[in-house]
Amino acid sequence: MRVVIQRVKEAKVTVDGKITGEIGSGLMILLGVHQTDTKKEADWLTEKISKLRIFPDADGKMNISGLDAGADFLVVSQFTLYGDAQKGNRPSFIESAQPGLAEPLYEYFCEKLEQLSGKKTQKGIFGAMMDVHLINDGPVTILLDSPRS
């Protein structure tokens, strides 16, 4: 799995003009599922993300985790994170998981994050054309790949 994590002041996702997920201060997570991913990768990433110390402490240093900061989480499926544009000008997405694998792992990832945080994980709609609005905080953007099984 691959994620782009953005610390935000606020973020929301809309589909056809309707808000599907919305948060205040927290983490906006774009989640890409690889064709070989399993729950093991989702478990590793949710643990890592929840404990990632990227919120400022009293001295302004990134030293507080999302859990300790009481952060909200918004997760958006993003198959294009596995786009490969090394050759040619049109990205190839063959490494991205097919929807039959990706959607259940996306849902599992969101549930796991919810269990760890004790807060409802906000979401986009899997496979939909979404408009993502956010105010990046910092800006702080972290890229993470789960280890391969």
PyRosetta script that sets phi, psi and omega in degrees:
from pyrosetta import init, pose_from_sequence

init()
pose = pose_from_sequence("MRVVIQRVKEAKVTVDGKITGEIGSGLMILLGVHQTDTKKEADWLTEKISKLRIFPDADGKMNISGLDAGADFLVVSQFTLYGDAQKGNRPSFIESAQPGLAEPLYEYFCEKLEQLSGKKTQKGIFGAMMDVHLINDGPVTILLDSPRS")
pose.set_psi(1, 151.6)
pose.set_omega(1, 179.6)
pose.set_phi(2, -132.1)
pose.set_psi(2, 136.6)
pose.set_omega(2, 177.9)
pose.set_phi(3, -131.9)
pose.set_psi(3, 149.1)
pose.set_omega(3, 166.2)
pose.set_phi(4, -114.2)
pose.set_psi(4, 120.0)
pose.set_omega(4, -177.4)
pose.set_phi(5, -109.6)
pose.set_psi(5, 126.8)
pose.set_omega(5, 177.4)
pose.set_phi(6, -123.0)
pose.set_psi(6, 125.5)
pose.set_omega(6, 173.8)
pose.set_phi(7, -76.6)
pose.set_psi(7, 127.6)
pose.set_omega(7, -174.0)
pose.set_phi(8, -127.7)
pose.set_psi(8, 155.1)
pose.set_omega(8, 171.0)
pose.set_phi(9, -83.4)
pose.set_psi(9, -31.9)
pose.set_omega(9, 174.7)
pose.set_phi(10, -164.8)
pose.set_psi(10, 154.6)
pose.set_omega(10, 177.9)
pose.set_phi(11, -157.6)
pose.set_psi(11, 152.1)
pose.set_omega(11, 175.1)
pose.set_phi(12, -153.2)
pose.set_psi(12, 156.6)
pose.set_omega(12, 176.5)
pose.set_phi(13, -122.9)
pose.set_psi(13, 133.8)
pose.set_omega(13, 175.8)
pose.set_phi(14, -124.0)
pose.set_psi(14, 146.5)
pose.set_omega(14, 174.2)
pose.set_phi(15, -129.1)
pose.set_psi(15, 123.4)
pose.set_omega(15, -177.4)
pose.set_phi(16, 52.4)
pose.set_psi(16, 39.3)
pose.set_omega(16, 176.8)
pose.set_phi(17, 80.6)
pose.set_psi(17, -1.2)
pose.set_omega(17, -179.5)
pose.set_phi(18, -107.8)
pose.set_psi(18, 134.4)
pose.set_omega(18, 179.4)
pose.set_phi(19, -71.7)
pose.set_psi(19, 125.9)
pose.set_omega(19, 178.0)
pose.set_phi(20, -104.0)
pose.set_psi(20, -22.7)
pose.set_omega(20, 178.5)
pose.set_phi(21, -158.9)
pose.set_psi(21, 142.0)
pose.set_omega(21, -176.8)
pose.set_phi(22, -153.9)
pose.set_psi(22, 135.8)
pose.set_omega(22, 177.9)
pose.set_phi(23, -134.9)
pose.set_psi(23, 161.3)
pose.set_omega(23, 169.1)
pose.set_phi(24, -92.9)
pose.set_psi(24, -134.8)
pose.set_omega(24, -179.4)
pose.set_phi(25, -61.1)
pose.set_psi(25, 127.4)
pose.set_omega(25, -179.6)
pose.set_phi(26, 169.7)
pose.set_psi(26, -148.6)
pose.set_omega(26, -176.7)
pose.set_phi(27, -121.9)
pose.set_psi(27, 126.4)
pose.set_omega(27, 172.4)
pose.set_phi(28, -95.5)
pose.set_psi(28, 122.2)
pose.set_omega(28, -174.0)
pose.set_phi(29, -120.3)
pose.set_psi(29, 119.1)
pose.set_omega(29, 170.9)
pose.set_phi(30, -93.3)
pose.set_psi(30, 125.5)
pose.set_omega(30, -173.1)
pose.set_phi(31, -118.1)
pose.set_psi(31, 121.5)
pose.set_omega(31, 174.5)
pose.set_phi(32, -110.2)
pose.set_psi(32, 135.1)
pose.set_omega(32, -179.5)
pose.set_phi(33, -108.3)
pose.set_psi(33, 126.6)
pose.set_omega(33, 178.2)
pose.set_phi(34, -83.6)
pose.set_psi(34, 154.0)
pose.set_omega(34, -177.1)
pose.set_phi(35, -62.6)
pose.set_psi(35, -17.6)
pose.set_omega(35, 179.4)
pose.set_phi(36, -103.7)
pose.set_psi(36, 4.9)
pose.set_omega(36, -176.2)
pose.set_phi(37, -70.7)
pose.set_psi(37, 152.2)
pose.set_omega(37, 177.4)
pose.set_phi(38, -136.0)
pose.set_psi(38, -177.1)
pose.set_omega(38, 176.3)
pose.set_phi(39, -61.6)
pose.set_psi(39, -26.0)
pose.set_omega(39, 179.3)
pose.set_phi(40, -58.8)
pose.set_psi(40, -44.0)
pose.set_omega(40, 178.8)
pose.set_phi(41, -67.1)
pose.set_psi(41, -39.2)
pose.set_omega(41, 178.1)
pose.set_phi(42, -64.3)
pose.set_psi(42, -41.7)
pose.set_omega(42, 178.4)
pose.set_phi(43, -61.1)
pose.set_psi(43, -45.8)
pose.set_omega(43, -178.6)
pose.set_phi(44, -61.9)
pose.set_psi(44, -47.0)
pose.set_omega(44, -177.2)
pose.set_phi(45, -66.8)
pose.set_psi(45, -42.1)
pose.set_omega(45, -179.3)
pose.set_phi(46, -65.3)
pose.set_psi(46, -38.6)
pose.set_omega(46, 175.5)
pose.set_phi(47, -62.0)
pose.set_psi(47, -47.5)
pose.set_omega(47, -178.4)
pose.set_phi(48, -62.1)
pose.set_psi(48, -48.6)
pose.set_omega(48, -177.7)
pose.set_phi(49, -62.4)
pose.set_psi(49, -44.2)
pose.set_omega(49, -176.3)
pose.set_phi(50, -65.1)
pose.set_psi(50, -26.6)
pose.set_omega(50, -177.8)
pose.set_phi(51, -103.0)
pose.set_psi(51, -1.2)
pose.set_omega(51, -178.3)
pose.set_phi(52, -64.6)
pose.set_psi(52, 121.6)
pose.set_omega(52, -174.6)
pose.set_phi(53, -89.9)
pose.set_psi(53, 86.1)
pose.set_omega(53, -178.2)
pose.set_phi(54, -126.5)
pose.set_psi(54, 13.6)
pose.set_omega(54, 174.4)
pose.set_phi(55, -105.6)
pose.set_psi(55, 145.5)
pose.set_omega(55, -175.1)
pose.set_phi(56, -73.2)
pose.set_psi(56, 142.8)
pose.set_omega(56, 172.7)
pose.set_phi(57, -88.9)
pose.set_psi(57, -170.0)
pose.set_omega(57, -177.4)
pose.set_phi(58, -61.7)
pose.set_psi(58, -24.1)
pose.set_omega(58, 179.7)
pose.set_phi(59, -93.8)
pose.set_psi(59, 3.7)
pose.set_omega(59, 178.8)
pose.set_phi(60, 83.2)
pose.set_psi(60, 5.9)
pose.set_omega(60, 178.5)
pose.set_phi(61, -88.0)
pose.set_psi(61, 142.7)
pose.set_omega(61, 177.4)
pose.set_phi(62, -71.1)
pose.set_psi(62, 99.1)
pose.set_omega(62, -172.6)
pose.set_phi(63, -143.4)
pose.set_psi(63, 3.4)
pose.set_omega(63, -176.5)
pose.set_phi(64, -116.9)
pose.set_psi(64, 133.7)
pose.set_omega(64, 178.8)
pose.set_phi(65, -78.4)
pose.set_psi(65, 163.2)
pose.set_omega(65, 175.5)
pose.set_phi(66, -59.7)
pose.set_psi(66, -38.3)
pose.set_omega(66, 177.9)
pose.set_phi(67, -63.2)
pose.set_psi(67, -47.2)
pose.set_omega(67, -178.6)
pose.set_phi(68, -68.6)
pose.set_psi(68, -28.5)
pose.set_omega(68, 179.4)
pose.set_phi(69, -83.0)
pose.set_psi(69, -8.3)
pose.set_omega(69, -177.3)
pose.set_phi(70, 70.3)
pose.set_psi(70, 30.6)
pose.set_omega(70, -176.2)
pose.set_phi(71, -65.0)
pose.set_psi(71, 149.6)
pose.set_omega(71, 169.5)
pose.set_phi(72, -89.2)
pose.set_psi(72, 158.9)
pose.set_omega(72, 179.8)
pose.set_phi(73, -128.7)
pose.set_psi(73, 133.1)
pose.set_omega(73, 174.8)
pose.set_phi(74, -125.4)
pose.set_psi(74, 121.2)
pose.set_omega(74, -175.9)
pose.set_phi(75, -116.1)
pose.set_psi(75, 129.8)
pose.set_omega(75, -179.3)
pose.set_phi(76, -124.7)
pose.set_psi(76, 128.1)
pose.set_omega(76, 176.9)
pose.set_phi(77, -68.3)
pose.set_psi(77, 140.3)
pose.set_omega(77, -173.3)
pose.set_phi(78, -149.3)
pose.set_psi(78, 81.5)
pose.set_omega(78, -177.6)
pose.set_phi(79, -62.8)
pose.set_psi(79, -22.2)
pose.set_omega(79, -177.4)
pose.set_phi(80, -70.8)
pose.set_psi(80, -8.4)
pose.set_omega(80, 176.9)
pose.set_phi(81, -64.4)
pose.set_psi(81, -20.4)
pose.set_omega(81, 176.0)
pose.set_phi(82, -101.0)
pose.set_psi(82, 19.7)
pose.set_omega(82, 176.0)
pose.set_phi(83, -67.9)
pose.set_psi(83, 132.7)
pose.set_omega(83, 179.5)
pose.set_phi(84, -114.6)
pose.set_psi(84, 114.4)
pose.set_omega(84, -179.5)
pose.set_phi(85, -116.0)
pose.set_psi(85, 27.5)
pose.set_omega(85, -179.9)
pose.set_phi(86, -63.7)
pose.set_psi(86, -38.2)
pose.set_omega(86, -179.5)
pose.set_phi(87, -114.4)
pose.set_psi(87, 135.5)
pose.set_omega(87, 178.0)
pose.set_phi(88, 71.9)
pose.set_psi(88, -168.9)
pose.set_omega(88, -176.6)
pose.set_phi(89, -115.4)
pose.set_psi(89, -2.9)
pose.set_omega(89, 178.5)
pose.set_phi(90, -109.7)
pose.set_psi(90, 118.3)
pose.set_omega(90, -178.2)
pose.set_phi(91, -61.7)
pose.set_psi(91, 145.2)
pose.set_omega(91, 173.6)
pose.set_phi(92, -100.8)
pose.set_psi(92, 137.8)
pose.set_omega(92, -178.4)
pose.set_phi(93, -115.3)
pose.set_psi(93, 25.6)
pose.set_omega(93, -174.9)
pose.set_phi(94, -66.7)
pose.set_psi(94, -20.9)
pose.set_omega(94, 177.9)
pose.set_phi(95, -80.9)
pose.set_psi(95, -17.2)
pose.set_omega(95, 178.7)
pose.set_phi(96, -69.9)
pose.set_psi(96, 140.7)
pose.set_omega(96, 178.0)
pose.set_phi(97, -67.0)
pose.set_psi(97, 146.7)
pose.set_omega(97, 173.3)
pose.set_phi(98, -69.0)
pose.set_psi(98, 154.9)
pose.set_omega(98, -177.5)
pose.set_phi(99, -52.5)
pose.set_psi(99, -35.0)
pose.set_omega(99, -179.3)
pose.set_phi(100, -61.4)
pose.set_psi(100, -28.9)
pose.set_omega(100, 175.6)
pose.set_phi(101, -95.4)
pose.set_psi(101, -43.7)
pose.set_omega(101, -173.1)
pose.set_phi(102, -65.8)
pose.set_psi(102, -43.5)
pose.set_omega(102, -175.6)
pose.set_phi(103, -64.6)
pose.set_psi(103, -47.3)
pose.set_omega(103, 177.4)
pose.set_phi(104, -61.5)
pose.set_psi(104, -35.8)
pose.set_omega(104, 178.5)
pose.set_phi(105, -71.1)
pose.set_psi(105, -35.8)
pose.set_omega(105, 174.3)
pose.set_phi(106, -61.0)
pose.set_psi(106, -47.9)
pose.set_omega(106, 179.8)
pose.set_phi(107, -63.2)
pose.set_psi(107, -41.7)
pose.set_omega(107, 178.7)
pose.set_phi(108, -62.4)
pose.set_psi(108, -44.7)
pose.set_omega(108, 178.3)
pose.set_phi(109, -56.1)
pose.set_psi(109, -47.3)
pose.set_omega(109, -179.4)
pose.set_phi(110, -63.8)
pose.set_psi(110, -42.1)
pose.set_omega(110, 178.5)
pose.set_phi(111, -63.7)
pose.set_psi(111, -42.6)
pose.set_omega(111, 179.8)
pose.set_phi(112, -62.3)
pose.set_psi(112, -44.0)
pose.set_omega(112, 178.8)
pose.set_phi(113, -63.5)
pose.set_psi(113, -37.3)
pose.set_omega(113, 177.4)
pose.set_phi(114, -64.6)
pose.set_psi(114, -43.3)
pose.set_omega(114, 178.0)
pose.set_phi(115, -61.5)
pose.set_psi(115, -43.4)
pose.set_omega(115, -178.1)
pose.set_phi(116, -68.4)
pose.set_psi(116, -38.8)
pose.set_omega(116, -175.2)
pose.set_phi(117, -88.3)
pose.set_psi(117, -22.6)
pose.set_omega(117, -175.7)
pose.set_phi(118, 73.5)
pose.set_psi(118, 12.3)
pose.set_omega(118, -179.9)
pose.set_phi(119, -126.6)
pose.set_psi(119, 151.0)
pose.set_omega(119, 178.0)
pose.set_phi(120, -64.6)
pose.set_psi(120, 127.6)
pose.set_omega(120, 176.0)
pose.set_phi(121, -81.5)
pose.set_psi(121, 125.3)
pose.set_omega(121, 177.8)
pose.set_phi(122, -82.5)
pose.set_psi(122, 150.1)
pose.set_omega(122, -173.8)
pose.set_phi(123, -142.0)
pose.set_psi(123, 162.4)
pose.set_omega(123, 165.9)
pose.set_phi(124, -87.6)
pose.set_psi(124, -161.7)
pose.set_omega(124, 175.1)
pose.set_phi(125, -115.9)
pose.set_psi(125, 120.8)
pose.set_omega(125, -176.3)
pose.set_phi(126, -55.3)
pose.set_psi(126, 129.1)
pose.set_omega(126, 175.6)
pose.set_phi(127, 80.4)
pose.set_psi(127, -5.6)
pose.set_omega(127, -178.3)
pose.set_phi(128, -85.3)
pose.set_psi(128, 158.2)
pose.set_omega(128, 169.2)
pose.set_phi(129, -78.7)
pose.set_psi(129, 117.4)
pose.set_omega(129, -173.5)
pose.set_phi(130, -118.1)
pose.set_psi(130, 148.5)
pose.set_omega(130, 168.9)
pose.set_phi(131, -104.0)
pose.set_psi(131, 125.2)
pose.set_omega(131, -178.6)
pose.set_phi(132, -112.3)
pose.set_psi(132, 124.1)
pose.set_omega(132, -179.9)
pose.set_phi(133, -117.6)
pose.set_psi(133, 132.6)
pose.set_omega(133, 178.0)
pose.set_phi(134, -153.7)
pose.set_psi(134, 155.2)
pose.set_omega(134, 169.5)
pose.set_phi(135, -115.0)
pose.set_psi(135, 107.4)
pose.set_omega(135, -177.5)
pose.set_phi(136, -70.0)
pose.set_psi(136, 139.9)
pose.set_omega(136, -177.9)
pose.set_phi(137, -106.7)
pose.set_psi(137, 108.4)
pose.set_omega(137, 178.0)
pose.set_phi(138, 130.5)
pose.set_psi(138, -72.9)
pose.set_omega(138, -0.9)
pose.set_phi(139, -77.8)
pose.set_psi(139, 144.3)
pose.set_omega(139, 174.7)
pose.set_phi(140, -121.1)
pose.set_psi(140, 117.7)
pose.set_omega(140, 178.4)
pose.set_phi(141, -134.1)
pose.set_psi(141, 126.7)
pose.set_omega(141, -177.6)
pose.set_phi(142, -122.6)
pose.set_psi(142, 135.2)
pose.set_omega(142, 174.7)
pose.set_phi(143, -105.7)
pose.set_psi(143, 132.2)
pose.set_omega(143, 179.1)
pose.set_phi(144, -136.4)
pose.set_psi(144, 137.8)
pose.set_omega(144, 170.3)
pose.set_phi(145, -116.8)
pose.set_psi(145, 138.0)
pose.set_omega(145, 174.9)
pose.set_phi(146, -74.6)
pose.set_psi(146, 151.6)
pose.set_omega(146, 173.9)
pose.set_phi(147, -63.7)
pose.set_psi(147, 148.8)
pose.set_omega(147, 178.2)
pose.set_phi(148, -79.7)
pose.set_psi(148, 138.6)
pose.set_omega(148, 177.9)
pose.set_phi(149, -68.4)
pose.dump_pdb("model.pdb")
